[in-house]
Amino acid sequence: MAGRGDPPEGTPEGLPGGEDEYRSVVFDEAFVRAAHLQEFSARERMGEHAQAVRNRPSSWEGRSGSRQALMLVLLILLAFGTAIYLGVRNPYQPPVDQRAEPLRTTVVPLAPRGQVAGGTPARLFDHSPAAEYRTGAAGINLPVAGRTTHFAESQVVTALGIAKDYLVASSLEPDVLSGVTVRPARLLLDPDLLEQFDRSVESPADDGRHALAGWLVRFDPRQVVLADPAARVQGTLRYEETSPDTLDVIADHTYTYAVRPAAQGPGPTGEASLFTVHREVHFRFDREDLRMHRAELVISTVEAGPQACGADTTGSLKPLLAGARAPGAGEGPAVTDPYATGRPAAPALCGALAPSAQPSL
């Protein structure tokens, strides 16, 4: 027996309303959940200003948001990994502070072969080889600087500037010259050299390591004072890269001082005389020295006169003053001219001061 509402023979094939007719448009549960629009219920549509449909997030959008979050996490991890890698492989590592070598010193007194000339400072300077020299720090000229293989031009300029600062502090500072202090020179030294420097100040010795005259120029204020506070200076500075981590500066200068006896000194007269010091100082700088504005002194050679050959010059220099003569000067060794820079220093323990180095009065 046929069901209610159905014809006795069933639904005819090919007629509208058949099951096959709507088979292609039947919406399964997944299709409904994926719809972007959802119709409000009858109760929801009864409200004021109610809309017929509402947007609903699609499963694709949810998946897209998850993928974006995952990509963000991956980018953060990649950034951290890159930072760690560059930190380990960074070619610009902090500068390595290399230990400084002990300073080697040589101090050679130059004995005159005649009487030491005396007069006023101005007259003595005008009639000496120092007549055309500049006064004080102006005589220490910096060369034109350029980059080296491993050091930038700015680093070369810094090295030359530190070398000049040390030369001024150790050769031209009035309080250093008069023995009041050694602090200006000490402040510019690499810490590795301070123990050697302090021992040279407290217990100078002629052992090639602890001659104070190798570090700085100093006169005994009980014997000698400056007759003119401004010394005359001339010389050269040159630089060279000695390794990928070190830059050397060679300073070769002549300093001429006008000195006179102290108030209670042994000098025969109160006239001034000239005292000439030829200093060749070999500086070395690593990158930490340049950053900290300090110097390593490697070799220091000093030729100074007029002095007596037997004088102890490891501490204060001891000029022969106006009118004085050096004992046995006529039998001295080969003549040495302290104004002749750019030559090998005399290896002897004492030299003869060239007559041309004295004022021609």
C-alpha positions as CSV (number, residue, x, y, z in Angstrom):
1,M,0.0,0.0,0.0
2,A,1.4,3.4,-0.9
3,G,2.3,5.9,1.8
4,R,0.2,9.0,2.4
5,G,0.8,11.7,-0.2
6,D,2.7,9.4,-2.5
7,P,1.2,8.1,-5.8
8,P,0.5,4.3,-5.8
9,E,3.4,3.8,-8.2
10,G,5.8,6.1,-6.3
11,T,7.3,9.3,-7.6
12,P,7.6,9.2,-11.4
13,E,11.0,9.4,-12.8
14,G,11.9,12.7,-14.6
15,L,9.2,14.8,-12.9
16,P,10.1,17.9,-10.9
17,G,10.4,17.3,-7.2
18,G,12.3,14.0,-7.6
19,E,15.1,13.1,-5.2
20,D,17.7,13.2,-7.9
21,E,16.8,16.7,-8.8
22,Y,18.2,18.2,-5.5
23,R,21.0,15.7,-4.9
24,S,23.6,18.1,-6.4
25,V,22.6,20.9,-4.1
26,V,22.4,19.1,-0.8
27,F,24.6,21.0,1.9
28,D,26.4,18.7,4.2
29,E,27.5,19.7,7.7
30,A,31.1,20.7,6.7
31,F,29.7,23.0,4.0
32,V,27.4,24.8,6.4
33,R,30.2,25.3,9.0
34,A,32.5,26.8,6.3
35,A,29.9,29.5,5.3
36,H,31.0,33.1,5.8
37,L,27.4,34.3,6.3
38,Q,25.0,32.8,8.8
39,E,21.3,33.7,8.9
40,F,20.0,35.0,12.2
41,S,17.1,33.0,13.8
42,A,13.5,34.4,13.7
43,R,13.8,35.6,17.3
44,E,17.1,37.4,16.6
45,R,15.6,39.1,13.5
46,M,12.7,40.5,15.6
47,G,15.1,42.9,17.5
48,E,15.4,46.6,16.5
49,H,17.9,47.3,13.8
50,A,18.6,43.6,13.5
51,Q,20.3,42.3,10.4
52,A,19.3,39.3,8.5
53,V,22.7,37.7,8.5
54,R,26.0,37.9,10.3
55,N,29.6,37.2,9.4
56,R,31.3,34.2,11.0
57,P,35.0,33.5,10.9
58,S,36.0,30.8,8.5
59,S,38.2,27.9,9.3
60,W,40.7,29.2,6.8
61,E,41.0,32.5,8.6
62,G,41.6,30.6,11.8
63,R,44.2,28.5,10.1
64,S,45.8,31.7,8.6
65,G,46.0,33.3,12.0
66,S,47.8,30.3,13.4
67,R,50.2,30.3,10.5
68,Q,51.0,34.0,11.1
69,A,51.7,33.4,14.8
70,L,53.9,30.4,13.9
71,M,55.9,32.6,11.3
72,L,56.3,35.3,14.0
73,V,57.8,32.8,16.4
74,L,60.1,31.5,13.8
75,L,61.3,35.0,12.9
76,I,62.0,35.8,16.5
77,L,64.0,32.6,16.9
78,L,65.9,33.3,13.7
79,A,66.8,36.8,15.0
80,F,68.1,35.5,18.3
81,G,70.1,32.8,16.5
82,T,71.6,35.4,14.2
83,A,72.5,37.7,17.1
84,I,74.2,34.8,18.9
85,Y,76.1,33.7,15.8
86,L,77.4,37.3,15.1
87,G,78.4,37.6,18.8
88,V,80.5,34.5,18.5
89,R,81.9,35.2,15.1
90,N,82.2,39.0,15.3
91,P,85.5,40.0,13.6
92,Y,85.7,43.2,15.7
93,Q,86.5,41.7,19.0
94,P,87.5,43.9,22.0
95,P,91.2,44.9,21.8
96,V,93.6,42.6,23.5
97,D,95.9,44.3,26.0
98,Q,99.4,42.9,25.4
99,R,101.9,42.9,28.2
100,A,104.5,45.7,27.8
101,E,108.2,44.9,27.5
102,P,110.5,46.4,30.1
103,L,112.2,49.6,29.0
104,R,115.9,49.4,28.0
105,T,117.8,52.6,28.8
106,T,121.2,54.0,27.8
107,V,122.5,57.3,29.2
108,V,125.7,58.8,27.7
109,P,127.3,61.9,29.3
110,L,129.1,64.2,26.8
111,A,132.2,65.9,28.3
112,P,133.4,69.2,26.9
113,R,137.0,69.6,25.7
114,G,137.2,73.2,26.9
115,Q,135.6,75.6,29.3
116,V,131.8,75.8,29.4
117,A,130.6,79.1,27.8
118,G,128.5,81.4,30.0
119,G,126.3,84.5,29.4
120,T,122.7,85.5,29.3
121,P,120.2,82.9,28.0
122,A,119.2,85.0,25.0
123,R,122.8,85.6,23.9
124,L,123.7,81.9,24.4
125,F,120.8,80.7,22.4
126,D,121.4,83.2,19.6
127,H,125.0,81.9,19.2
128,S,124.3,78.2,19.4
129,P,122.9,75.6,16.9
130,A,119.6,76.0,18.7
131,A,119.2,79.6,17.5
132,E,116.5,78.5,14.9
133,Y,114.8,76.0,17.1
134,R,111.3,76.5,18.3
135,T,110.4,77.0,21.9
136,G,108.9,74.3,24.0
137,A,106.2,72.0,22.7
138,A,106.0,73.9,19.4
139,G,109.3,72.2,18.5
140,I,107.8,68.8,18.6
141,N,106.0,68.6,15.2
142,L,103.7,65.8,14.3
143,P,104.2,64.4,10.8
144,V,101.5,63.9,8.2
145,A,99.7,60.8,9.3
146,G,98.1,58.1,7.1
147,R,96.6,54.7,7.6
148,T,98.7,51.6,7.8
149,T,97.7,48.0,6.9
150,H,95.9,47.4,10.1
151,F,95.6,50.8,11.8
152,A,93.3,53.6,10.7
153,E,94.6,57.1,10.2
154,S,92.8,58.3,13.3
155,Q,94.7,55.6,15.3
156,V,98.0,56.8,13.9
157,V,97.2,60.4,14.8
158,T,96.3,59.2,18.4
159,A,99.6,57.3,18.7
160,L,101.6,60.4,17.6
161,G,99.7,62.6,19.9
162,I,100.3,60.4,22.9
163,A,104.0,60.3,22.1
164,K,104.2,64.1,21.9
165,D,102.3,64.3,25.2
166,Y,104.9,62.1,26.9
167,L,107.8,64.0,25.4
168,V,106.3,67.3,26.7
169,A,105.6,65.8,30.1
170,S,109.0,64.2,30.5
171,S,111.3,66.8,28.9
172,L,109.5,70.2,29.1
173,E,107.3,70.3,32.2
174,P,109.0,72.8,34.6
175,D,108.0,70.8,37.7
176,V,109.5,67.6,36.2
177,L,112.7,69.3,35.1
178,S,113.2,70.8,38.6
179,G,112.5,67.5,40.4
180,V,109.3,68.5,42.1
181,T,107.2,65.7,40.6
182,V,107.3,62.8,38.1
183,R,103.5,62.5,37.9
184,P,102.9,64.1,34.5
185,A,105.1,61.4,32.8
186,R,103.9,58.6,35.0
187,L,100.3,59.1,34.2
188,L,101.0,58.4,30.5
189,L,102.7,55.1,31.0
190,D,101.3,51.6,30.4
191,P,100.5,50.0,33.9
192,D,102.9,47.2,33.1
193,L,105.8,49.7,33.3
194,L,104.9,51.5,36.5
195,E,106.8,49.2,38.8
196,Q,110.0,49.6,36.7
197,F,109.4,53.4,36.6
198,D,108.8,53.7,40.3
199,R,112.0,51.8,41.1
200,S,113.9,54.0,38.7
201,V,112.7,57.1,40.6
202,E,113.3,55.7,44.1
203,S,116.6,53.7,43.4
204,P,118.1,54.7,40.0
205,A,120.8,52.4,38.8
206,D,123.1,52.1,35.8
207,D,121.9,48.6,34.8
208,G,120.2,49.3,31.5
209,R,116.7,49.2,33.1
210,H,116.5,51.7,35.9
211,A,118.2,54.9,34.8
212,L,115.8,57.7,35.6
213,A,117.3,59.8,32.8
214,G,116.0,57.2,30.4
215,W,112.5,58.1,31.4
216,L,112.6,61.8,31.8
217,V,114.9,64.9,32.1
218,R,115.5,66.1,35.6
219,F,118.0,68.4,37.3
220,D,119.0,68.4,40.9
221,P,117.4,71.7,42.2
222,R,120.0,71.9,44.9
223,Q,122.7,72.3,42.2
224,V,121.0,73.6,39.1
225,V,118.0,75.7,38.2
226,L,116.6,76.8,34.9
227,A,117.8,80.2,33.7
228,D,115.0,80.3,31.1
229,P,111.8,78.2,31.5
230,A,111.5,77.7,27.8
231,A,113.7,75.1,26.2
232,R,114.6,75.1,22.5
233,V,113.5,71.9,20.7
234,Q,113.8,70.3,17.3
235,G,113.5,66.8,16.0
236,T,111.3,64.3,14.2
237,L,108.6,61.8,14.9
238,R,108.0,58.8,12.6
239,Y,105.7,55.8,12.8
240,E,105.5,52.3,11.5
241,E,103.3,49.2,11.9
242,T,105.4,46.4,13.4
243,S,102.6,43.8,13.6
244,P,98.8,43.7,13.0
245,D,98.4,44.6,16.7
246,T,101.2,47.1,17.4
247,L,102.1,50.5,16.1
248,D,105.6,52.0,16.9
249,V,106.6,55.6,17.0
250,I,110.2,56.8,17.1
251,A,110.9,60.2,18.6
252,D,114.3,61.7,17.9
253,H,114.7,65.2,19.4
254,T,117.3,67.6,20.7
255,Y,116.4,69.7,23.7
256,T,118.6,72.7,24.7
257,Y,118.1,74.2,28.2
258,A,119.5,77.4,29.7
259,V,120.7,76.6,33.2
260,R,122.5,78.4,36.0
261,P,123.8,77.5,39.5
262,A,121.3,77.3,42.3
263,A,121.5,79.9,45.1
264,Q,123.8,77.6,47.1
265,G,125.3,75.8,44.1
266,P,129.0,75.3,43.4
267,G,129.0,77.3,40.2
268,P,131.8,79.8,39.8
269,T,129.5,82.5,38.6
270,G,125.8,83.3,38.3
271,E,126.0,83.2,34.5
272,A,123.8,80.9,32.5
273,S,125.1,78.1,30.3
274,L,123.5,75.8,27.8
275,F,122.8,72.1,28.4
276,T,121.9,69.9,25.5
277,V,120.0,66.6,25.6
278,H,119.6,64.4,22.6
279,R,116.8,61.9,23.3
280,E,115.7,59.0,21.1
281,V,112.6,57.3,22.5
282,H,111.0,54.2,20.9
283,F,107.3,54.0,21.8
284,R,105.0,51.1,21.2
285,F,101.2,51.1,21.1
286,D,98.6,48.3,21.0
287,R,94.9,49.1,20.5
288,E,94.3,49.2,24.3
289,D,97.0,51.8,24.7
290,L,95.4,53.9,22.1
291,R,92.0,53.6,23.7
292,M,93.4,54.4,27.2
293,H,95.8,57.2,26.0
294,R,98.9,55.6,27.4
295,A,102.3,54.7,26.1
296,E,104.8,51.8,26.2
297,L,108.5,52.8,26.2
298,V,110.6,50.2,24.6
299,I,114.1,51.8,24.2
300,S,115.4,55.2,25.4
301,T,118.8,56.5,24.5
302,V,120.0,59.8,26.0
303,E,123.2,61.8,25.1
304,A,123.6,64.9,27.3
305,G,126.2,67.5,28.0
306,P,128.3,69.2,29.0
307,Q,128.8,66.7,31.8
308,A,131.8,65.0,33.4
309,C,132.3,61.4,32.3
310,G,132.5,60.2,35.9
311,A,129.3,61.9,37.0
312,D,126.5,59.6,38.2
313,T,123.7,60.5,35.7
314,T,121.4,57.6,36.4
315,G,119.1,59.9,38.4
316,S,119.4,63.6,37.9
317,L,121.4,65.0,35.1
318,K,124.5,67.0,36.3
319,P,125.4,69.8,33.9
320,L,128.8,71.4,34.1
321,L,128.0,75.1,34.5
322,A,129.5,78.3,33.1
323,G,133.3,78.4,33.4
324,A,133.7,74.8,34.4
325,R,135.9,72.2,32.7
326,A,135.6,68.4,32.6
327,P,138.5,66.5,34.1
328,G,140.6,64.8,31.4
329,A,138.3,66.1,28.7
330,G,141.3,66.4,26.2
331,E,141.7,62.6,26.3
332,G,138.1,61.8,25.7
333,P,136.7,59.5,23.1
334,A,135.4,60.4,19.6
335,V,133.4,63.6,19.4
336,T,129.6,63.4,19.5
337,D,127.3,66.2,18.4
338,P,123.9,66.0,20.2
339,Y,122.4,68.3,17.6
340,A,122.9,65.7,14.9
341,T,119.6,63.8,15.0
342,G,118.8,60.8,12.8
343,R,122.0,58.9,13.6
344,P,122.7,55.8,15.7
345,A,123.2,56.7,19.3
346,A,126.7,56.4,20.8
347,P,127.2,53.0,22.4
348,A,130.0,54.3,24.7
349,L,129.7,55.0,28.4
350,C,130.9,58.5,27.8
351,G,131.4,60.8,24.8
352,A,133.1,64.0,24.0
353,L,130.9,67.0,23.4
354,A,131.5,68.5,19.9
355,P,132.9,72.0,20.1
356,S,130.3,73.0,17.5
357,A,127.6,72.2,20.0
358,Q,128.8,75.0,22.3
359,P,127.8,78.7,21.8
360,S,130.3,80.5,19.6
361,L,130.8,83.6,21.7
